[in-house]
Amino acid sequence: MKAGSLSLLLMALLHLPSATATGGTFQHVLDAMQQNASGSNFPLSKIRAMSSCMSSVSRESATNFNLIDAMDLLFEGFVEWGVNNGTDGVEHPQPCNDGSDLWDQPQNYQERFLSPMAKDETLLPGATEVLITQPCNYNSNVAYFSSMLAMCDPDQGKDIWSMSTSTRSLLAASFGSLGSGSAFFHGSGTQLGCRLDNAPIAHIALTSYQQAVSSLAPDEVVANVQPIEKMVNGSKNGTELINEFVNIFAEHNIFEWDQKVLDLNNFFQDDYKLTFAGIVVLNARMELPTRVGDLLLKFLCEAFGFDDYMTDFLLSDFDLRLQQLLKLKPELSQGDKRELLKRGLGVLLKIGYAMAWQEELFVGPWLPSSGANKIGAWLMPFVNALADKMTTYRHSLTVKTGLHVYPDCERCRSQEPHSKWHEESAVGLTDLVYLTDDIDALLRGGTLVDGTLVDGVQDGVNEEVFVGMVESFLAGPEADCMRKGFAKGGLECVADLWGISSTLVDSVAFCEAEGGDMDCLVASINEGGSLLVNKCRKDEFDAANFLSCANSVVGGKASLFAILEFLVLQ
């Protein structure tokens, strides 16, 4: 090899992303988080895994960015924004908050405890001047980096993938952007942080959904989950959006980021509620009898507080178009319908539990209660186990148990509701990617089951029994509670209906007066007569037995538990 060629090769190698550790701002930020929590650096093994993942993403032909560089630049911008008090002197349009973008604007989250970003400026110049506004909600975004790693690891989640490696790589980049962008928001309380937090969620949802429907006949409304009149500027697919979003950090200075994200939002449904609703409609139409789907989808629009415009679009436009496209595909076997239904409900369980702690989507007296937060944290591994039983998706021990999933997680999980949202939504969104990949495989003629015959009939849900149970639920008092809206006391109403609300409230109040010890909470709940939290949570977990026990504890009033138990046993 000629000397000139060798020099070029060495220069190229020097600019390749490191496969051992980033050594840049991203790593220093994680080290600062861990030092604030425990005095030690962030585990090097995790740094190496993240670096290897981000390097592999950057090498994919579908990506036109270096993810390690992008994450470094995002956090360098964060420090710069903090040192400048979150303002460039320009009035920004369409604010998430109050019209300015000063640091530490009022938020709807109960945590507010200003804390320096780092103990010194050895690795992060200027970091001691940056005051993190919500330390737990800032740290807990590290959970999304576990989702990034899951997209890079073909052995996690499921055995067979329908989507390409390049699409998974772009989703990995979006999970990385979500962890960093949401940390920016909860660390700063700024409008810019708000945009950097919300956009990646929308990109993950849209990319996953578009993968699921990629084999359907072309239809612009179905492909984008948007009304025609909302696409006057054209549209971009999810993978395009991820590429352009990540490149904002590399191609523009931080004082331009806000407008660049706004410009990008003009090309897609940045209010991601419609995209998630589209995924639910798609699942329902593939796995449920038509009349059950009709009733259930109308109920969900009411429960989640969709306005008339959104409801009319989903049920009278999008849904009708989707059903016509699905008719062009072979009908799923009963076994595949059953398996898809179970997996979909398992994903919904995780995301639903996460939403209960989000502090805006669902509201209730449990959010500010220290005792309720401890119980909520205590139940998280159980919720994951129950959902994993239904989905069969695989996760690392760290993700399943929450052990060391982010710096100071034991304290933050038990103390802050929104930290639980970050941790549980990270695994819920990961499962959503797996689910949409399963849907894509089914629509391309694949199967989720082995075709086993039971008494001469391919294994599947007993449709007549299941339809009856769902219709009974929709006509019952639980559904009436939920129709009030989850953001308007629907969950409180259900808890009162089941007879567990007053016992839990009394137990939590008593033990908070005694210091909020978890042993006190468990003992008090048992003495108060409600066994839902403790009796039914066995050391050796069995999903069906738990659901049966839980329903018996509330006097057989929980038809939701009965439906889930029925599906788990199928």
Secondary structure, 3 states (H helix, E strand, C coil): CCHHHHHHHHHHHHCCCCCCCCCCHHHHHHHHHHHHHHCCCCCHHHHHHHHHHHHHHHHCCCCCCCHHHHHHHHHHHHHHHHHCCCCCCCCCCCCCCCCCCCCCCCCCCCCCCCEECCCCCCCCCCHHHCEECCHHHHHHHHHHHHHHHHHHCCCCECCCCCCCHHHHHHHHHHHHHHHHHHHHHHHHCCHHHHHHHHHHHHHHHHHHHHHHCCCCCCCHHHHHCCCHHHHCCCCCCHHHHHHHHHHHHHHCCHHHHHHHHHHHHCCCCCCCHHHHHHHHHHHHHHHCCHHHHHHHHHHHHHHCCCCHHHHHHHHHHHHHHHHHHHCCCCCCCHHHHHHHHHHHHHHHHHHHHHHCCCCCCCCCCCCCCHHHHHHHHHHHHHHHHHHHHHHCCECCHHHHHCCCCCCCHHHHHHHCHHHHHHHHHHHHHHHHHHHHHHHHHHHCCCCCCCCCEECCEECCCCHHHHHHHHHHHHCCHHHHHHHCCHHHCHHHHHHHHHCCHHHHHHHHHHHHHCCCCHHHHHHHHHHCCCCCCCCCCCCCCCHHHHHHHHHHHCCCCCHHHHHHHHHHHC
